[in-house]
Amino acid sequence: MEISLLFLPLIASIISGFFGKYIGDRNSEIITSLFVIASALLSISIFYNVIINGYENNIVIASWINSGTLNVNWSIKIDPLSSVMLVVVTAISALVHIYSIGYMSHDPHKPRFMAYLSLFTFAMLTLVTADNFLQLFFGWEGVGLCSYFLIGFWFKKDTANAAAIKAFLVNRVGDFGLALGIFLIFYLFGTVNYDEVFLKIPELVNKEISLLNNSPPFAFLGTAVRSIDIICLLLFVGAMGKSAQLFLHTWLPDAMEGPTPVSALIHAATMVTAGVFLVVRCSPIFEYSVLALNVVTVIGMSTALFAATVALVQTDIKKIIAYSTCSQLGYMFFAAGVGAYNVAMFHLFTHAFFKALLFLGSGSVIHAFNNEQNINKMGNVWKKIPYTWIMMIIGTLALTGFPFLSGFYSKDAIIEFAYLKGNTSGIIASYIGIFTAFLTSLYSWRLIFKTFHGKFNNEEIKKEKIHESPIVMIVPLIILSVGSIFAGFLFKDIFIGYSDNYNFWNNSIKFLNPLTNEHPPLFIIIITPILVILSIPISYYLFIKNEKITHSIVESNKFLYNLFLNKWYFDEFYKFIFVDPAKKIGLFFWKSIDINVIDKFGPDGISKLVKFFSLKAKTFQSGYIYQYAFIMLLGFSAILTFLILN
C-alpha cells in the first residue's frame, strides 16, 4: 500500500510527460488524476489506521548509500506526523488535478502541466516519508525544481520566467543553510538517520564546535555557541526559504505568475508547509535549543504581522491570498517556537483546506473575468457566480477564524498556547497574533466585498458575459469547503486533545516540557472571535459603503500606505544590496576579463593569428608554374644538402 501510494504519482508523471502526445490531452488528464486520487485514498486509509490502531511502519525500499559510516536507505516512514502530511499532500493534489482539467482546458500543453503536478506530488511524498535527512533533502530539492517548472509554466511570459528564477534563487539560500545543517549533523553524529540522530541528541546537547583541534570553541560575537543551536538555526534557515518567512519571503508573491492551480497546490497547502514539517519533525533537536525556539518565534510572529500589513493594500486577488499564506505560515512557526508543535500541525492541516479553497476560488473568479486579477476591476457579480461566491465566503470565514469553522479551532489554539507559554516571546507573539487576526479579517473581507459586491467596475468585459465555472472546477471547491467547515471540529481532540490513555502523536513529536493543561484568561479566548466578527461590518463600511473614509485614511497616512504597498521595500533593498552589485561585478568580468583578456588572447587571438598567417601564405599562390618549379627546386636542394651532410 505504502509503495503504491508513493510511486503512483511518479508513474502518472512519466506517462503524461513522455507519452502525452501519443495518448492525447484528455487521457493524460484522466490518468494523472486517477493515479493521484488512488494515492489520496491510500493516504486516508493509512491515516485512519494510524488514528484507530496507532499504526507505524518503516518500509525500506532499497539501500541507497553505503560509504564508511554513512548508511542511507530509501525508505517510507509511516508515523502520525507523516500520515497527516500524506493526507494533506495527496488530497489537495488530487483536487487540484481535477480542477486543472477545467481551468487549463484552453492550454495547448496540458500533458506537460499534469506531468509537472504529478511529479511535484511524488517529490513532496518523498520528502514527508523520509526516515533520514538525505532523502528529505532529495525531496526538498525535488519540490523546488518542480516549483520552478510550474511557476514558469507559461514560459513565453517574461514575468513568469523572472518569477520562476527568483523563486529558485531565493530558495537556494535557504537550501544552502539546510545542506550545511545536514553536513553538521553527519559530522557530529556520524549518521543522518532520524532515529539515530534523535537518540544521540541528549549526549551532545552541550557540545561546542571547535574550528581546529586545539582552537577555542566556535564563537559568535564573543559568545560560545552550542552545536545544537547552530544545527537548529541552519535547519530553520532552510525552513525559512521553503516556507517564505521574513527575509526569504520575497519569492512567494511573485510566484503567483504561475497558473492558479499551481498556487493552490504549491503555495497554499504543500510545498510552503515543508518548512513547518521540518521544524516539527526535528522537534527532538529544537527542544534542546532555547535560542533556536526563540528565533523561530520571533521570525514567525514578525512574518505573520508583516504579511498581513502588506495584504491589506494589495489589489491582485492572488497576491492578497499569497500574503495571507505567508502570514498563516508565520502563525505555524511561532506555534512551533513556543513548543506547541502539535498545534502548528493542526493549523497546517486545517489551513490546507481553506487556503486551497481560496486559491481555487480566486481561480474561478479569474476564469469568469477573462484572466483579470485586479479586485478594483471586479464587483457586484455574486449573482452571476453564486457557487464561487458561497465557497469563497466559506474559505474566508475559516481563514479569519470565525467561530466554529476550522480556522477558529486551530488559529485560536496557537494564540492561547503562545500566551500560556508565559515567557516574553510567547506573550508578545500571542498579542501580535490577535492583532494579525484582526488585520487578516479586514483584508479578507475587503477581497470578498470588492470582488463580489459594490459596483461593477470592469470596462473590458460586460457583466452579462460573466459566467460560473464548469462543474469540474466547482466540485473540488465543494469538497474543500466541507473540510474548511468541519476539519477543525472533527480533529481538534485528536491533534491537541489531552488524554492519559491516548496520544495521537506518540513519539513522532518530542515534548521535552509537556504543554500546559491550564486554561488561558477569558479575554484571550474571546477577544479574537469578537474582533473577527466586528471586522465584517467595518470592512463593508470602509471598502463599500463609504470609501471616502478609506481614501482620507490613506491620504493622512501616505508613508505607511506606500510602505505596505511596496512590501516594506524588501525587493528594492535586496536589489540595491545584492542584485545591482552582482550585475556590476558581472559586467566588469564580462567586459574587462572575458572580452579583453580571455577572448582577446584566447579564441579571438588565435583566430586572428591563423588569419594573419593564412593571408601571408596566400601570397605564395601566384599561379605561375616557373615560380612553383623554383620553390620545388629550392626544397629539393635543401633536402639533398641535409642528406649529404648527415
C-alpha positions in Angstrom: 0.0 0.0 0.0 2.7 2.5 1.0 4.8 1.8 -2.0 1.8 2.3 -4.3 1.0 5.5 -2.6 4.5 6.9 -3.2 5.0 5.7 -6.8 1.6 6.2 -8.4 2.1 9.9 -8.9 5.6 9.3 -10.4 4.2 6.7 -12.8 1.4 9.2 -13.8 4.0 11.9 -14.4 6.1 9.6 -16.6 3.1 8.5 -18.7 1.8 12.1 -19.2 5.2 13.7 -19.6 6.7 11.2 -22.1 3.7 9.7 -23.8 1.2 12.6 -23.5 1.4 13.4 -27.2 0.5 9.8 -28.1 -2.3 9.2 -25.7 -3.8 12.7 -26.0 -4.7 15.5 -23.7 -7.9 14.0 -22.2 -6.2 10.7 -21.4 -3.3 12.4 -19.8 -5.7 14.4 -17.5 -7.7 11.3 -16.6 -4.6 9.1 -15.9 -2.8 11.6 -13.8 -6.0 12.5 -11.9 -7.0 8.9 -11.2 -3.5 7.9 -10.1 -3.2 10.7 -7.6 -6.8 10.1 -6.4 -5.8 6.5 -5.7 -2.8 7.8 -3.8 -5.1 10.1 -1.8 -7.4 7.2 -0.9 -4.5 5.1 0.2 -3.3 8.0 2.4 -6.7 8.4 4.0 -6.7 4.7 4.7 -3.2 4.9 6.4 -4.3 8.0 8.4 -7.4 6.2 9.6 -5.2 3.2 10.6 -2.8 5.5 12.5 -5.7 7.1 14.4 -7.5 3.9 15.3 -4.7 1.4 15.7 -1.7 3.5 16.3 -0.1 2.1 13.1 3.5 2.8 12.4 5.9 1.4 9.9 9.3 1.9 8.2 9.4 0.2 4.8 12.9 0.0 3.3 12.6 0.2 -0.5 16.3 -0.1 -1.3 19.7 0.6 0.2 20.8 3.9 -1.2 24.2 4.9 0.0 26.7 2.8 2.0 30.1 4.5 2.4 32.0 4.3 5.6 29.7 5.3 8.5 27.2 6.8 6.0 24.4 4.3 5.6 21.3 5.7 4.0 18.2 3.7 2.9 15.4 4.8 0.6 12.5 4.3 3.0 8.9 5.1 3.6 8.4 6.1 7.2 4.8 6.0 8.4 4.1 7.6 11.7 1.4 10.1 12.9 3.3 13.1 11.6 4.0 11.7 8.1 0.4 10.3 7.9 -1.0 13.8 8.4 1.2 15.2 5.7 0.3 12.4 3.4 -3.4 13.2 3.6 -2.7 16.9 3.1 -0.4 16.5 0.1 -2.4 13.8 -1.8 -5.9 15.1 -1.0 -5.1 18.7 -2.1 -3.1 17.4 -5.1 -6.0 15.2 -6.2 -8.4 18.1 -6.1 -6.0 20.4 -7.9 -5.6 17.8 -10.6 -9.4 17.6 -11.1 -9.7 21.4 -11.0 -6.9 21.8 -13.6 -8.9 19.8 -16.1 -11.4 22.7 -16.3 -9.0 25.6 -15.6 -6.4 24.6 -18.1 -8.9 23.4 -20.8 -7.7 26.0 -23.3 -3.9 25.5 -22.7 -2.1 23.7 -25.6 0.4 22.0 -23.2 -2.0 20.1 -20.8 0.0 16.8 -20.7 3.2 18.7 -19.6 1.3 20.6 -16.9 -0.3 17.5 -15.5 3.0 15.7 -15.6 4.6 18.5 -13.6 1.8 18.4 -11.0 2.2 14.7 -10.5 6.0 14.9 -10.3 5.7 17.6 -7.7 3.4 15.3 -5.7 5.9 12.5 -5.9 8.7 14.7 -4.7 6.6 16.0 -1.8 5.7 12.5 -0.8 9.4 11.5 -0.9 10.1 14.4 1.5 7.4 13.7 4.1 8.0 9.9 4.1 11.8 10.1 4.6 13.4 8.5 7.6 16.7 10.3 7.1 17.9 13.8 6.3 19.4 12.9 2.9 16.1 11.5 1.5 14.4 14.6 2.9 16.9 16.8 1.1 16.2 14.9 -2.2 12.5 15.6 -1.9 13.2 19.1 -0.7 15.2 19.9 -3.9 12.7 17.9 -6.0 9.8 20.1 -5.0 12.0 23.2 -5.5 12.7 22.0 -9.1 9.0 21.3 -9.8 8.0 24.6 -8.4 10.4 26.2 -10.9 8.8 24.2 -13.7 5.3 25.1 -12.6 5.8 28.8 -11.8 7.4 29.3 -15.2 5.0 27.0 -17.0 3.9 29.8 -19.2 7.5 30.3 -20.3 6.6 32.8 -23.1 5.7 35.3 -20.4 8.8 37.2 -19.2 7.2 37.8 -15.8 6.6 34.1 -15.3 10.2 33.3 -16.2 11.5 36.0 -13.9 9.3 34.7 -11.0 10.5 31.2 -11.5 14.1 32.2 -11.5 13.5 34.4 -8.4 11.8 31.5 -6.5 14.6 29.2 -7.5 17.4 31.5 -6.4 15.9 32.7 -3.1 15.2 29.1 -2.2 18.8 28.2 -2.9 19.8 30.5 0.0 17.6 28.5 2.4 18.6 25.2 0.9 22.3 26.1 1.4 21.5 26.6 5.1 19.7 23.2 5.2 22.6 21.5 3.5 25.1 22.9 6.0 22.8 21.8 8.8 22.7 18.2 7.4 26.6 18.2 7.0 27.0 19.3 10.6 24.6 16.6 11.8 26.6 14.0 10.0 29.9 15.5 11.3 28.7 15.4 14.9 26.6 12.2 14.9 28.1 10.1 12.1 24.7 9.4 10.7 21.8 11.2 9.0 19.0 8.8 10.0 16.3 10.4 12.2 16.1 7.8 14.9 19.8 7.6 15.4 20.3 11.3 15.4 17.4 12.0 17.8 18.7 9.2 20.2 22.2 10.8 20.4 21.0 14.4 20.9 21.0 14.4 24.7 24.6 13.1 24.8 25.8 16.1 22.7 23.5 18.8 23.9 26.3 20.8 25.5 28.9 20.1 22.9 30.6 23.2 21.3 32.2 23.2 17.9 35.9 23.9 17.5 37.4 25.2 14.3 40.6 23.3 14.8 41.6 20.6 17.3 43.3 23.0 19.7 41.4 26.1 18.9 38.8 27.7 21.3 35.1 26.9 20.8 33.4 28.4 17.9 32.2 31.8 19.0 29.8 34.3 17.6 30.3 37.9 18.7 32.4 36.6 21.5 29.9 34.2 22.9 30.4 30.4 22.5 27.6 28.8 20.6 26.5 25.2 21.2 26.4 22.9 18.2 22.7 22.1 18.9 21.9 25.8 18.4 23.9 26.0 15.2 22.2 22.9 13.8 18.7 24.2 14.6 19.4 27.7 13.2 20.8 26.2 10.0 17.8 23.9 9.6 15.5 26.8 10.3 17.2 28.8 7.5 16.1 26.1 5.2 12.6 26.2 6.6 12.5 30.0 6.1 13.3 29.7 2.4 10.8 27.0 1.6 8.1 28.5 3.8 8.6 32.1 2.7 9.4 33.5 6.2 10.6 37.1 6.7 13.8 37.9 4.8 13.4 34.9 2.4 9.8 35.6 1.6 10.2 37.7 -1.5 9.7 34.9 -4.0 6.2 33.9 -2.8 4.0 36.8 -4.2 5.9 36.8 -7.5 5.2 33.1 -7.8 1.6 34.0 -8.5 2.6 34.4 -12.1 2.1 30.6 -12.5 -1.3 29.1 -13.2 -3.8 29.3 -10.3 -3.8 25.5 -9.7 -0.1 25.8 -9.0 -0.7 28.5 -6.4 -3.2 26.2 -4.7 -1.0 23.2 -4.7 2.4 24.6 -4.0 1.9 27.9 -2.3 -1.1 27.1 -0.1 -1.1 23.6 1.1 2.0 21.6 0.4 5.5 22.9 -0.6 5.4 26.0 1.6 4.4 23.9 4.6 7.6 21.8 4.2 9.4 24.2 6.4 6.9 23.8 9.2 7.1 20.0 8.8 10.9 20.1 9.0 10.8 22.0 12.3 8.2 19.7 13.8 10.0 16.6 12.5 13.2 17.9 14.2 11.4 18.7 17.5 13.7 16.3 19.3 16.6 18.7 18.3 14.8 22.0 18.7 13.5 21.1 22.2 17.1 21.3 23.4 17.8 24.8 21.8 16.0 27.7 23.6 17.9 30.1 21.3 16.6 28.5 18.2 13.0 28.3 19.5 13.1 32.0 20.4 14.4 32.8 16.9 11.6 30.7 15.4 9.0 32.5 17.5 10.3 36.0 16.6 10.6 35.3 12.9 7.1 33.6 12.9 5.3 36.4 14.6 7.2 39.1 12.6 6.2 37.3 9.3 2.6 37.0 10.4 2.3 40.7 11.1 4.4 41.9 8.1 2.5 39.8 5.5 -0.9 40.9 7.0 0.0 44.6 6.6 1.1 44.1 3.0 -2.1 42.1 2.1 -4.2 45.0 3.5 -3.4 47.2 0.5 -2.7 44.8 -2.4 -5.1 44.8 -5.4 -4.1 41.5 -7.1 -6.5 38.8 -5.8 -3.9 36.1 -5.9 -1.2 38.2 -4.2 -3.6 39.0 -1.4 -4.1 35.3 -0.8 -0.4 34.7 -1.2 0.5 37.2 1.5 -2.3 35.6 3.6 -0.5 32.3 3.2 2.8 33.9 4.3 1.1 35.3 7.4 -0.6 32.0 8.3 2.8 30.2 8.0 4.1 32.7 10.5 1.4 31.5 12.9 2.5 27.9 12.4 6.1 28.8 13.1 5.6 30.8 16.2 3.4 27.9 17.5 6.4 25.6 16.9 8.6 28.3 18.6 6.6 28.1 21.8 6.8 24.3 21.8 3.2 23.7 20.5 4.3 21.6 17.6 1.0 19.6 17.6 -0.9 22.9 17.3 1.3 24.0 14.5 0.5 20.8 12.6 -3.2 21.2 13.4 -3.2 24.7 11.8 -1.2 23.3 8.9 -3.9 20.6 8.4 -6.9 23.0 8.6 -5.1 25.7 6.6 -4.6 23.4 3.7 -8.4 23.1 3.2 -9.4 26.8 3.4 -6.4 28.2 1.7 -6.6 25.8 -1.2 -10.3 26.7 -1.4 -9.5 30.4 -1.5 -6.9 30.0 -4.2 -9.1 27.7 -6.4 -12.0 30.1 -5.7 -9.9 33.0 -6.9 -9.1 31.0 -10.0 -12.8 30.6 -10.6 -13.2 34.4 -10.3 -10.2 35.0 -12.7 -11.7 32.5 -15.1 -15.0 34.3 -15.0 -13.4 37.7 -15.6 -11.3 36.5 -18.5 -7.9 36.5 -16.6 -8.5 39.8 -14.8 -6.9 39.7 -11.3 -7.3 43.3 -10.1 -10.1 43.3 -7.5 -10.7 47.0 -8.2 -11.9 45.9 -11.7 -14.5 43.5 -10.4 -17.5 43.9 -8.1 -21.3 43.1 -7.9 -21.0 39.6 -9.5 -22.2 37.4 -6.6 -25.4 36.7 -8.5 -23.5 35.8 -11.7 -21.2 33.3 -10.0 -23.1 32.2 -6.9 -21.3 28.9 -6.2 -17.9 30.6 -6.3 -19.2 33.4 -4.1 -20.5 30.9 -1.5 -17.3 28.8 -1.5 -15.1 32.0 -1.2 -17.2 33.2 1.8 -16.7 29.8 3.5 -13.0 29.9 2.9 -12.8 33.5 4.2 -14.8 32.6 7.3 -12.5 29.7 8.0 -9.3 31.7 7.4 -10.4 34.6 9.6 -11.2 32.2 12.5 -14.9 32.8 12.5 -16.4 30.8 15.4 -16.8 27.0 14.9 -15.2 26.9 11.5 -11.8 25.1 11.1 -9.6 28.2 11.4 -11.3 29.1 14.7 -10.1 26.0 16.4 -6.5 25.9 15.1 -5.6 29.6 15.0 -7.1 30.5 18.4 -5.3 27.5 19.8 -2.0 28.9 18.6 -2.7 32.3 20.3 -3.8 30.6 23.5 -0.7 28.3 23.8 1.6 31.2 23.0 0.1 33.2 25.8 0.3 30.2 28.2 3.9 29.7 27.4 4.5 32.5 29.8 7.8 33.8 28.5 8.3 37.2 26.9 8.4 36.0 23.3 5.3 33.8 23.8 3.2 36.6 25.3 4.3 39.1 22.7 3.5 36.5 20.0 0.0 36.0 21.3 -0.8 39.7 21.2 0.7 40.1 17.7 -1.3 37.0 16.7 -4.5 38.7 18.0 -3.8 41.9 16.1 -2.8 40.0 13.0 -6.1 38.0 13.2 -7.9 41.3 13.1 -5.9 42.5 10.0 -6.5 39.1 8.4 -10.2 39.5 8.7 -10.1 43.1 7.4 -8.2 42.3 4.2 -10.0 39.0 3.6 -13.4 40.7 3.7 -12.0 43.6 1.6 -11.3 41.0 -1.0 -14.8 39.5 -0.8 -16.6 42.8 -0.9 -14.6 44.3 -3.7 -14.8 41.2 -5.8 -18.4 40.2 -5.4 -20.3 43.3 -4.1 -20.4 47.0 -4.6 -20.3 48.4 -8.1 -19.3 46.5 -11.2 -16.1 48.2 -12.3 -14.8 46.3 -15.3 -14.8 48.2 -18.6 -13.2 45.5 -20.7 -15.8 42.8 -20.2 -19.6 43.1 -20.0 -21.3 41.9 -16.8 -23.6 39.7 -18.9 -20.6 37.7 -20.1 -19.6 36.8 -16.5 -20.4 33.1 -16.0 -19.9 30.4 -13.5 -17.1 27.9 -13.8 -17.7 24.4 -15.1 -18.7 21.6 -12.8 -15.2 20.0 -12.9 -13.9 23.2 -11.2 -16.8 23.6 -8.8 -16.7 20.0 -7.3 -13.2 20.5 -5.8 -14.4 23.7 -4.2 -17.3 22.0 -2.6 -15.1 19.2 -1.2 -12.6 21.8 0.2 -15.4 23.8 1.7 -16.6 20.8 3.6 -13.1 20.4 5.0 -12.9 24.1 5.8 -16.1 23.8 7.9 -15.6 20.6 9.7 -11.8 19.8 9.8 -11.2 21.8 12.9 -14.1 20.5 15.0 -13.6 16.8 13.9 -9.8 16.7 14.5 -9.2 19.2 17.4 -9.3 16.4 20.1 -7.1 14.1 18.0 -4.4 16.7 17.3 -4.4 18.8 20.5 -6.7 16.9 22.9 -5.4 15.7 26.3 -5.7 12.1 27.4 -3.7 9.8 29.5 -4.8 6.8 27.5 -4.4 8.2 24.0 -1.7 10.3 22.4 -2.1 10.6 18.6 1.4 11.9 18.0 3.1 9.2 20.0 6.9 9.6 19.5 6.7 11.5 16.2 6.8 14.8 18.2 9.1 15.3 21.1 7.9 17.4 24.1 10.8 18.0 26.5 8.4 20.1 28.5 4.8 18.9 28.2 2.3 21.6 27.1 0.3 23.1 30.0 -3.2 21.9 30.7 -4.2 25.3 32.1 -6.9 27.5 30.5 -6.0 31.0 29.3 -7.8 34.0 30.7 -11.3 34.6 29.3 -10.2 37.8 27.4 -7.6 35.8 25.5 -10.3 33.3 24.5 -13.0 35.8 23.4 -11.1 38.8 22.0 -10.1 37.2 18.7 -13.6 36.0 17.8 -15.0 39.4 18.8 -12.5 41.2 16.6 -13.1 38.8 13.7 -16.9 39.3 13.9 -16.6 43.1 14.2 -14.2 43.3 11.2 -17.0 42.2 8.8 -19.2 45.4 9.1 -16.1 47.5 9.5 -14.7 46.2 6.2 -18.1 46.7 4.4 -18.3 50.2 5.6 -14.7 51.1 4.7 -14.4 49.4 1.4 -18.0 49.6 0.0 -20.3 51.9 1.9 -18.1 54.9 2.5 -14.8 54.6 0.5 -14.1 58.3 1.1 -13.1 57.5 4.7 -10.7 54.9 3.3 -9.2 57.4 0.9 -8.8 60.0 3.7 -7.1 57.5 5.9 -4.7 56.7 3.1 -4.0 60.3 2.4 -3.3 61.1 6.0 -1.0 58.0 6.3 0.7 58.1 3.0 4.0 56.9 4.4 2.5 53.7 5.9 0.4 53.1 2.8 3.4 53.3 0.5 5.4 51.2 2.9 2.8 48.4 2.8 2.1 48.9 -0.9 5.8 48.4 -1.8 6.0 45.4 0.5 8.2 47.2 3.1 10.7 47.8 0.2 12.4 44.4 0.7 12.7 43.9 -3.1 14.3 47.4 -3.5 16.6 46.8 -0.6 17.8 43.4 -2.0 18.2 44.9 -5.4 20.4 47.6 -4.0 22.4 45.3 -1.8 22.7 42.2 -3.9 21.3 42.4 -7.4 22.9 45.7 -8.6 26.4 45.0 -7.2 26.2 41.5 -8.7 25.3 42.9 -12.1 28.2 45.4 -11.9 30.7 42.7 -10.9 29.3 40.5 -13.7 29.6 43.3 -16.3 33.2 44.1 -15.1 34.3 40.4 -15.5 32.5 40.1 -18.8 33.9 43.2 -20.5 37.3 43.5 -18.8 38.2 39.9 -18.3 36.1 37.8 -20.6 36.3 40.0 -23.7 39.5 41.9 -23.2 41.6 39.0 -21.8 40.2 35.6 -22.4 38.6 36.3 -25.8 41.4 38.6 -26.9 44.2 36.2 -26.2 42.1 33.0 -26.5 39.8 32.1 -29.4 39.7 35.6 -30.9 43.5 35.9 -30.7 44.2 32.5 -32.2 41.7 33.1 -35.0 43.4 36.4 -35.8 46.8 34.7 -35.8 45.6 32.0 -38.1 44.1 34.5 -40.4 47.3 36.6 -40.5 49.5 33.6 -41.5 46.8 32.5 -43.9 46.9 35.8 -45.7 50.8 35.7 -45.8 50.7 32.1 -47.1 48.2 33.3 -49.8 50.9 35.5 -51.3 52.9 32.3 -52.3 50.0 31.2 -54.5 50.9 33.3 -57.6 49.7 30.9 -60.3 53.0 30.9 -62.3 54.4 27.4 -62.9 58.0 28.6 -63.1 57.7 30.0 -59.5 56.3 26.7 -58.2 59.2 24.9 -60.0 61.7 27.2 -58.5 60.3 26.6 -55.0 60.3 22.9 -55.6 64.0 23.1 -56.7 65.0 25.0 -53.6 63.2 22.5 -51.4 64.9 19.5 -53.2 68.3 21.2 -52.9 67.7 21.7 -49.1 66.7 18.1 -48.6 69.7 16.8 -50.7 72.1 19.0 -48.7 70.7 17.7 -45.5 71.1 14.1 -46.5 74.7 14.6 -47.7 75.7 16.4 -44.5 74.3 13.6 -42.5 
